[in-house]
Amino acid sequence: MDFNDSPAEAAYRDQARAWLATNAAAHKAEHGDAKPTTPEHMAAAKAWQARKAAAGYACVTWPKEWGGGGGGPVQSVIFGQEEAKAGVSYGYFTIGLGMCVPTVMAFADDDTKRRFVGPAVTGEEIWCQLFSEPAGGSDVAALRTRAVKDGDDWIINGQKVWTTGAHYCDYGILLVRTDPDVPKHKGLTMFWIDMKDPAVECRPIHQMSGGSEFNEVYFTDLRVKDSQRLGAVGDGWKVALVTLMNERLAVGGSAGPNYRQILDLARTLGGPSGPAVKDAGFREKLADWYVASEGLKYTRFRTMTALSRGQTPGPESSIGKIIAANQLQDLANAAVEMEDQYGILADPAVAPMEAAFQQSLMWAPGLRIAGGTDEILKNIIAERVLGLPGDVRVDKDVPFKDMPTGR
Ligand SMILES: Cc1cc2nc3c(=O)[nH]c(=O)nc-3n(C[C@H](O)[C@H](O)[C@H](O)COP(=O)(O)OP(=O)(O)OC[C@H]3O[C@@H](n4cnc5c(N)ncnc54)[C@H](O)[C@@H]3O)c2cc1C
């Protein structure tokens, strides 16, 4: 394992820090008051994305001819670390640039790429991922949204769910069933679609946090051109795997308060017998969180080392996501309990530590599901890392229409 930046990496970090020092300050002066989920916040996000794109920091690893920075994965990680420290980051583009547009770049023709990649990099257009359905989440190949050929077009009917950002997105990549007569993985096809088409209806889902970041999306006779197809007819699963591989990398880390913040809280809060930090039970938990956090830190160093040697990272991102998401939930539960009656305040203006733990209490369960649930990631680790026998797949060779739920 290599813990230090190489001379070239250190130079890149200095350059990124210098750019962020000037540009983050200018951006905050102009847009610092924008509240999340407002139109002003979206405008601020787009302005920051455009500023990064102009300097080659929007998509660090993408070729310059496509608006990227022409850099490597380690440089991308370095810029992400420095950007987080600079306190300017927006989530609107993560799914589009992390998963959807790379899929478009891998499977679309040159005209389509020329039309869409540039505006996505600069933040003018935002993309969403339309895979999950009520009957197809972990087992996404069980999806039922149907596309039927009609001359040169396809007519699409069905429903997606949990689509992050569908209500503000301009375009999406959509996985549908084009052939129910073959086994479930073989009858799928991928398209890109216009989210503003009147045949696409987004219904935001109200979350316990009060926000509405996800949607149900309904398609009623949505007509798409065959030229909107990504990959061959029936090859949608292969295309989706490219998206999902990028998803595991994009969702791998976890933001939110860590054991240091709960230690600070425990020094000031507690029961009649004194601050929580003096309590033996709490100290034992704190030790567990510290050990897990250090394990995560070194696991990330292993990923960085693999990337800087030009190797593909192994199963670290699956391990990292399970540990980080569970720890976030555990820390949040303990902190909110410690805050006692203040724990029910979710308003950052009045809650302890600007409601950081309340927010992560509501976000952590979702993190344990998005990008692969704990159980699915454990299955992956069991099968691909430990070499244990595979999950039982009774429907592998059965035509989709003959499956009990396939109609
Ligand atoms: C924050 C968030 C954002 C999301 N954004 C998007 C998005 O933008 N686009 C999109 O398409 N989807 C999105 N999703 C949906 C997400 O991909 C699915 O929720 C996820 O794949 C799980 O599917 P499911 O909800 O249908 O649960 P299910 O698959 O029904 O799982 C239910 C339970 O059964 C367990 N389980 C299922 N199969 C197995 C198995 N083989 N072995 C052991 N246990 C199993 C699961 O672990 C889980 O506990 C998002 C979800 C969240 C939480």
The ligand as an SDF file (V2000), in Angstrom:
LIG
                    3D

 53 58  0  0  0  0  0  0  0  0999 V2000
  -31.5160    6.3420   -2.4420 C   0  0  0  0  0  0  0  0  0  0  0  0
  -31.9640    5.4930   -3.5970 C   0  0  0  0  0  0  0  0  0  0  0  0
  -31.8240    5.9500   -4.8920 C   0  0  0  0  0  0  0  0  0  0  0  0
  -32.2310    5.1610   -5.9750 C   0  0  0  0  0  0  0  0  0  0  0  0
  -32.1250    5.6580   -7.2390 N   0  0  0  0  0  0  0  0  0  0  0  0
  -32.5000    4.8930   -8.2900 C   0  0  0  0  0  0  0  0  0  0  0  0
  -32.4200    5.4060   -9.6290 C   0  0  0  0  0  0  0  0  0  0  0  0
  -32.0590    6.5640   -9.8620 O   0  0  0  0  0  0  0  0  0  0  0  0
  -32.8000    4.5980  -10.6530 N   0  0  0  0  0  0  0  0  0  0  0  0
  -33.2290    3.3090  -10.4500 C   0  0  0  0  0  0  0  0  0  0  0  0
  -33.5080    2.6280  -11.4350 O   0  0  0  0  0  0  0  0  0  0  0  0
  -33.3380    2.7950   -9.1840 N   0  0  0  0  0  0  0  0  0  0  0  0
  -32.9930    3.5650   -8.1090 C   0  0  0  0  0  0  0  0  0  0  0  0
  -33.1180    3.0710   -6.8240 N   0  0  0  0  0  0  0  0  0  0  0  0
  -33.7000    1.7520   -6.6250 C   0  0  0  0  0  0  0  0  0  0  0  0
  -32.6860    0.7090   -6.1660 C   0  0  0  0  0  0  0  0  0  0  0  0
  -31.8380    0.3320   -7.2250 O   0  0  0  0  0  0  0  0  0  0  0  0
  -33.4940   -0.4800   -5.6180 C   0  0  0  0  0  0  0  0  0  0  0  0
  -34.2230   -0.0100   -4.4920 O   0  0  0  0  0  0  0  0  0  0  0  0
  -32.5850   -1.6190   -5.2060 C   0  0  0  0  0  0  0  0  0  0  0  0
  -32.0040   -2.2180   -6.3220 O   0  0  0  0  0  0  0  0  0  0  0  0
  -33.3620   -2.6920   -4.4110 C   0  0  0  0  0  0  0  0  0  0  0  0
  -34.4940   -3.0880   -5.1070 O   0  0  0  0  0  0  0  0  0  0  0  0
  -35.9350   -3.1200   -4.3860 P   0  0  0  0  0  0  0  0  0  0  0  0
  -36.1440   -1.8120   -3.7170 O   0  0  0  0  0  0  0  0  0  0  0  0
  -36.9260   -3.5420   -5.4140 O   0  0  0  0  0  0  0  0  0  0  0  0
  -35.8110   -4.2220   -3.2620 O   0  0  0  0  0  0  0  0  0  0  0  0
  -35.9030   -5.7990   -3.4730 P   0  0  0  0  0  0  0  0  0  0  0  0
  -35.0070   -6.2070   -4.5770 O   0  0  0  0  0  0  0  0  0  0  0  0
  -37.3480   -6.1870   -3.5730 O   0  0  0  0  0  0  0  0  0  0  0  0
  -35.2990   -6.3270   -2.1190 O   0  0  0  0  0  0  0  0  0  0  0  0
  -36.0860   -6.4750   -0.9140 C   0  0  0  0  0  0  0  0  0  0  0  0
  -35.2120   -7.1520    0.1220 C   0  0  0  0  0  0  0  0  0  0  0  0
  -34.8610   -8.4700   -0.3000 O   0  0  0  0  0  0  0  0  0  0  0  0
  -33.4500   -8.6510   -0.3080 C   0  0  0  0  0  0  0  0  0  0  0  0
  -33.0500   -9.4950   -1.4530 N   0  0  0  0  0  0  0  0  0  0  0  0
  -33.4570   -9.3640   -2.7370 C   0  0  0  0  0  0  0  0  0  0  0  0
  -32.8520  -10.3050   -3.5130 N   0  0  0  0  0  0  0  0  0  0  0  0
  -32.0640  -11.0360   -2.6900 C   0  0  0  0  0  0  0  0  0  0  0  0
  -31.1930  -12.1510   -2.8930 C   0  0  0  0  0  0  0  0  0  0  0  0
  -31.0230  -12.6890   -4.1120 N   0  0  0  0  0  0  0  0  0  0  0  0
  -30.5180  -12.6210   -1.8190 N   0  0  0  0  0  0  0  0  0  0  0  0
  -30.6750  -12.0820   -0.5840 C   0  0  0  0  0  0  0  0  0  0  0  0
  -31.5210  -11.0410   -0.3340 N   0  0  0  0  0  0  0  0  0  0  0  0
  -32.1890  -10.5190   -1.3670 C   0  0  0  0  0  0  0  0  0  0  0  0
  -32.8860   -7.2570   -0.4630 C   0  0  0  0  0  0  0  0  0  0  0  0
  -31.5550   -7.1650    0.0410 O   0  0  0  0  0  0  0  0  0  0  0  0
  -33.8740   -6.4220    0.3670 C   0  0  0  0  0  0  0  0  0  0  0  0
  -33.5590   -6.4940    1.7320 O   0  0  0  0  0  0  0  0  0  0  0  0
  -32.7520    3.8720   -5.7320 C   0  0  0  0  0  0  0  0  0  0  0  0
  -32.8980    3.4010   -4.4170 C   0  0  0  0  0  0  0  0  0  0  0  0
  -32.5340    4.2100   -3.3570 C   0  0  0  0  0  0  0  0  0  0  0  0
  -32.7220    3.6970   -1.9610 C   0  0  0  0  0  0  0  0  0  0  0  0
  1  2  1  0
  2  3  1  0
  2 52  2  0
  3  4  2  0
  4  5  1  0
  4 50  1  0
  5  6  2  0
  6  7  1  0
  6 13  1  0
  7  8  2  0
  7  9  1  0
  9 10  1  0
 10 11  2  0
 10 12  1  0
 12 13  2  0
 13 14  1  0
 14 15  1  0
 14 50  1  0
 15 16  1  0
 16 17  1  0
 16 18  1  0
 18 19  1  0
 18 20  1  0
 20 21  1  0
 20 22  1  0
 22 23  1  0
 23 24  1  0
 24 25  2  0
 24 26  1  0
 24 27  1  0
 27 28  1  0
 28 29  2  0
 28 30  1  0
 28 31  1  0
 31 32  1  0
 32 33  1  0
 33 34  1  0
 33 48  1  0
 34 35  1  0
 35 36  1  0
 35 46  1  0
 36 37  1  0
 36 45  1  0
 37 38  2  0
 38 39  1  0
 39 40  1  0
 39 45  2  0
 40 41  1  0
 40 42  2  0
 42 43  1  0
 43 44  2  0
 44 45  1  0
 46 47  1  0
 46 48  1  0
 48 49  1  0
 50 51  2  0
 51 52  1  0
 52 53  1  0
M  END
$$$$
